[in-house]
């Protein structure tokens, strides 16, 4: 067995956690097609192959256009259950033992979809995952940052009825031109209501967006954060405070943040002592779930076994699991 085989074998066998996964982004073409028929929703594609070939993006906005079109097929509680359950089956396959998933209610509510149906469908699948496979989970509700702050307060109010299911709030969608400062009051209220906070920052946006997410939105994790290397002071802070950066390599390539995986800065970030980890983001659209992200990245950046262990351990350390559970999994990886 050569070194790469050892690494791949370790990736497949090691327990893992995923902290950056949009549940709507795990909508595979087959399920999109099935739901469009079940719910009699027109989609601009004639076949599964046509959907798949449309998954070529030039930037975040070109991806979001298709992403929101795809979301149109999700209407009933059963749809959200099926969507989440399909992702759980991938978790089982990839040996993910804990997942913290994002969902975007503002992609669905304007279409007349009831908040209860969304959260209950997702939650039922996650409860079944724990019962059947011992996979634990947390749910994080994201606000769409291209919308105005005012419209987000309504959805926060709805989330307050489900504090038993939703642990935190996040910020996603088009980053450029939508700085974290835009959502200062919203995040203050969310924290007052007891929600943990995370935010997408420094994917396409500047390092300033990472600063503002930390200082103004008081986030516990930065989703993406790959632009941080352009600001030495920021890098120092991130290292000193061990602030998690949930990096998504295949997503970054698909959205042209980097031209190819060999040029990704993940290894540099890791070597500097930043608390980075690998996630799949929107795996149905970006060509790979967690194991594939880990395997492809380790090949492209020539990561060694210690690098892979560190990435996986960083993920558990950065999760919202309690300390006892974290220790149990970290011990297993060692």
Steps between C-alpha positions, in 0.01 A plus 500: 500500500656832400466822696202630301316168544562526875359852505191404299445198724530720810256758358241232429533327838535802728190641672433852371282801560374748241439863596431672168222333305192670352224242500345654186844463339482122539203483260622250243364526142313168541311625805438841340343322203296266721365787714418716198278215376354425845412864564418586136760780495643613167881505493703623201657158441378202298717233662734416787794532256386848398490607866847362560649673196356832623719471810785703347547831674719805448445653845275493806212685333484268198479206743232663718271548200484121442500429874184706555334347191573156645351597836164565329422128504508489882148560627377244753636366827561170323726677243720648773508162673605322177764763425653474848476122509692469172778713652499281812553190285807676355617572856475131581697417185771759584513405870374841616390453861388859565372767262396863546277596212389836360154561359363808320135567593499821292545287186167333576267730701444750212375203292230436761685217676423488870797536740363210708514263202863590428632460854288195585603313184869564566472425871314169452772374264773602746322328791470184290873529419585495869265211570602285201869586453609684815577811289455813712421845363427868556292736285610854407258735325659734245386845392535593132732800499386636163164581665453803726548463875139595576357197318723269707340594833181311407687178439697544825168535682385169349826330605440608860213249515748220421787559740477130586603424139706799377826573687637788297465746215731567206538727200530375142420588134678771291787636706624786280321825578322349802732564795440348845438852638167495313373241754627647826157545668376164378794311648479696825139388538586141403768487772258652750263215414778253582606394150865430416628698200709408195545679165631446149786746457817532296399261223467763226476792742802683650672430836303797641189283484673247727595776747140628503354151544722454807466847652144594408313170451705330777518176305638176644616376157588651163358306207762495219748772608754423226567871434641543853858448375481845339507661847787410733341659807185299440700179463671572835162545671351185342802295610516646850128448568480174300191621316366222277502545120268252327675474162330334200767419237295348215246781538780760474617344172149464356429869577838614363632636832816304401572388144597146600526289813881496483492879554267492802645667811374242753845346560649847560221573748556170675879549520454844655301344785156626396214281618381387157294198407346353185127495412284442194281818496247418222616150402235422238606809305874498568580142412575332829409420859739514794726201427544608139597851617756352740641251246521741204655774716756266655607391149515854357683659795710199590363487855646240732324285759570752778338777291188289447481409870532867590222602260265236640588584861454874433151421380402320821663769717302769314163324516218595738521157664552498877857457627449138609387393152783694337754323722350160416533556123845662521622198693370271223686696231824483698 
